[in-house]
Amino acid sequence: MSAFSNYLEDKLINHILRNTAYTTPGTSIYVALYTQDPTDAGGAGEVSGNNYQRVQVSAWNAPSNGATYNTNEIAFPQASGTWGTISHVAIFDALTVGNLLFHGQLTTSKLIELGDTFKFPAGDLDISVA
C-alpha cells in the first residue's frame, strides 16, 4: 500500500512546512477492506454487514527506506455472509468513520463468502512511501 490519503498528505505538509501541530492516532490504527478503490479522498466500497468490522493493528515493523509491514497476523472476524470480492485495503484512525490515512490495491483479489476469514499473515501488509 503506497497511497497516502488527501487528509494525511495535508496534515504532513502543514506539519513539516507550516509548523502546524499534528497529533498522531497513536494505537488507533484500523485496517479496513474494500471491494473497490477508495481513492485518496476515501470513497465508497468498504465492506459492511455480515460480521465485518475494521481490525485494530498496533504492531508494525520499524520503517526502513520508507517502508514498513505488520509484525503480527491481522485476522478479520469470520464472515456471516458474503462480503464480496476484496480488492483494496485501507488504514483509518478510527474503528468506524474516522480519517483515511493510507490505501492500496491487493496483489490478488479474494472473494469472501459465508464462513471465510480474511487474514494478512505477519509481514504481508506492506506500507511504503512511493
Secondary structure, DSSP 4 states (H G I P E B T S, - for coil): --EEPHHHHHHHHHHHHS-------TT--EEEEESS--TTTT-S-B--STT---EE---BPPPBTTEEEBSS-EEPPPPSS--EEEEEEEEESSSSS--EEEEEEEEEEEEE-TT---EE-TT-SEEE--
